[in-house]
């Protein structure tokens, strides 16, 4: 399992999953979890296409971020 605080471009998760795959011969049973996912930037589809499992706790849309910034 790869646990990440923020899923943006997915580069860290993909690199880490590749390291696990190459060094421990784990093929498909790698789960990438993130607390916050930014779907507009997210590469979750790319990670899924490489046969890794993906789960996110919170989906945070760009419009929600704009509202949050206005209220700060």
Secondary structure per residue as TSV (DSSP state, phi and psi in degrees):
chain	resnum	aa	ss	phi	psi
A	1	X	-	360.0	133.2
A	2	X	E	-108.2	120.3
A	3	X	E	-111.0	125.9
A	4	X	E	-127.9	147.8
A	5	X	E	-76.7	-36.6
A	6	X	E	-139.2	128.9
A	7	X	E	-103.0	107.9
A	8	X	S	-112.6	-87.0
A	9	X	S	-87.5	-19.9
A	10	X	-	86.5	1.0
A	11	X	H	-60.6	-44.3
A	12	X	H	-64.3	-45.1
A	13	X	H	-63.2	-43.4
A	14	X	H	-65.3	-42.0
A	15	X	H	-64.1	-43.6
A	16	X	H	-66.3	-42.8
A	17	X	H	-61.9	-39.5
A	18	X	H	-64.8	-40.1
A	19	X	H	-61.5	-43.2
A	20	X	H	-62.9	-45.7
A	21	X	H	-60.1	-48.4
A	22	X	H	-70.4	-37.7
A	23	X	H	-92.3	-22.3
A	24	X	H	-123.5	5.9
A	25	X	-	56.0	33.9
A	26	X	-	-90.3	124.4
A	27	X	-	-95.1	-60.9
A	28	X	S	-121.3	-12.6
A	29	X	-	-90.9	42.8
A	30	X	-	-105.3	123.9
A	31	X	E	-105.7	126.2
A	32	X	E	-107.2	117.3
A	33	X	E	-116.4	144.1
A	34	X	E	-133.9	146.6
A	35	X	E	-71.7	-48.5
A	36	X	E	-121.8	131.6
A	37	X	E	-113.6	134.2
A	38	X	-	-104.4	92.1
A	39	X	T	-59.2	-31.6
A	40	X	T	-65.7	-28.7
A	41	X	T	-102.8	-17.8
A	42	X	-	-62.5	143.5
A	43	X	-	-110.4	31.7
A	44	X	H	-55.4	-37.5
A	45	X	H	-63.2	-39.0
A	46	X	H	-65.7	-41.5
A	47	X	H	-64.3	-44.0
A	48	X	H	-62.7	-38.5
A	49	X	H	-63.7	-25.0
A	50	X	T	-90.9	17.0
A	51	X	T	70.1	26.1
A	52	X	-	-100.6	148.5
A	53	X	E	-83.9	144.5
A	54	X	E	-131.6	131.8
A	55	X	E	-138.9	142.5
A	56	X	E	-132.0	141.7
A	57	X	E	-80.9	-44.0
A	58	X	E	-130.8	133.6
A	59	X	E	-100.3	120.9
A	60	X	-	-116.4	105.5
A	61	X	-	-80.9	154.9
A	62	X	H	-58.9	-37.4
A	63	X	H	-64.5	-35.1
A	64	X	H	-66.8	-37.7
A	65	X	H	-64.0	-40.3
A	66	X	H	-61.7	-43.2
A	67	X	H	-64.6	-42.6
A	68	X	H	-62.1	-43.7
A	69	X	H	-63.1	-37.6
A	70	X	H	-64.7	-31.3
A	71	X	T	-88.6	-2.5
A	72	X	-	-83.8	360.0
